[in-house]
Amino acid sequence: MGADREPVTTAEEALAFDPDEVVAGEPCTVFIRRNEDGEVHTMSDEFYGDYIWADGNFSCDCNRSLFFDNIPWAGAHACGDTAFTVWIEDENGNRLYADDDAPKIERGES
């Protein structure tokens, strides 16, 4: 498993993909959407599981605003969990993590 994995190309493959099989530290892209206007920013990262994004420090709007603005400690948002939505994909476009309100993956027909 890792970067040499083929991209998901069918709905059947998308359903069979298991993010729990991802190797810790695998390169990924984090998508952060500001929900008030729908603007999305991205950042490169390494995936170490979903806890930090779902329940840890990165699940709070105050921290997500720092990633969104990419300006340390400037204009931090108040604490909460509704201002930003996050989803994470590996280098092949496989969804590794998504908040409940993240956009659905649209794949070609199987």
C-alpha positions in Angstrom: 0.0 0.0 0.0 1.3 3.5 -0.6 1.9 6.0 -3.4 2.3 3.2 -6.0 -1.3 2.3 -5.6 -3.5 2.7 -8.8 -6.1 5.5 -8.6 -9.7 4.5 -7.9 -11.5 4.5 -11.2 -14.9 2.9 -10.7 -17.7 3.2 -8.1 -17.0 -0.5 -7.1 -13.3 0.3 -6.4 -14.2 3.4 -4.5 -16.5 1.3 -2.2 -13.7 -1.3 -1.8 -11.1 1.3 -0.8 -10.2 1.0 2.9 -8.6 4.1 4.4 -7.6 2.0 7.4 -5.1 0.3 5.2 -3.3 3.6 4.5 0.3 3.6 5.6 0.9 6.2 8.4 2.8 9.2 7.0 1.5 8.7 3.4 1.5 12.0 1.5 -1.9 13.6 1.2 -3.8 16.8 0.3 -6.0 18.4 2.9 -9.0 20.3 1.6 -10.4 23.0 3.9 -13.7 24.7 3.0 -14.9 27.8 4.7 -18.6 27.1 4.9 -19.8 30.7 4.9 -18.7 31.3 1.3 -17.6 27.8 0.0 -14.0 28.9 -0.6 -11.6 25.9 -0.5 -7.9 26.0 0.3 -5.6 23.0 0.1 -2.4 22.1 1.8 0.0 19.2 1.4 0.5 17.0 4.5 1.1 13.5 5.7 -1.8 11.3 6.8 -1.6 9.8 10.3 -5.2 8.9 10.8 -8.4 10.7 11.3 -8.5 11.2 15.0 -6.7 14.6 14.9 -9.2 15.9 12.3 -12.4 14.3 13.8 -11.9 14.7 17.5 -8.4 16.2 18.2 -7.1 19.7 18.0 -7.6 20.0 14.2 -11.3 19.4 14.5 -11.9 22.9 16.1 -12.7 25.9 13.9 -10.0 28.0 15.7 -7.3 25.7 14.5 -8.8 25.1 11.0 -8.9 28.8 10.5 -5.1 28.9 10.9 -4.7 26.2 8.2 -7.2 28.0 6.0 -5.5 31.4 6.2 -2.0 29.9 6.4 -1.1 32.8 8.7 -0.1 31.7 12.1 -2.2 33.1 14.9 -3.7 35.9 12.7 -7.4 36.2 12.6 -8.1 33.0 14.4 -11.7 31.9 14.4 -13.7 31.3 17.5 -13.9 27.7 18.8 -16.6 25.5 17.2 -17.2 22.9 14.6 -19.4 24.4 11.9 -17.3 27.1 10.2 -15.0 24.8 8.2 -15.3 21.4 6.5 -12.3 19.1 5.9 -11.7 16.2 3.6 -8.3 14.5 2.9 -7.2 12.6 -0.2 -4.1 10.6 -1.0 -2.0 11.3 -4.1 -4.4 9.1 -6.2 -7.5 10.9 -5.2 -8.7 8.3 -2.7 -10.6 9.8 0.2 -8.8 9.1 3.5 -11.0 11.2 5.8 -14.0 13.5 5.4 -16.2 15.4 7.8 -19.8 14.4 7.6 -20.7 17.5 5.5 -17.9 17.1 3.0 -18.7 16.9 -0.7 -19.3 13.4 -1.9 -16.8 11.8 -4.2 -18.0 11.7 -7.8 -16.6 8.8 -9.8 -17.4 7.5 -13.2 -19.8 4.6 -13.7 -18.5 1.2 -12.9 
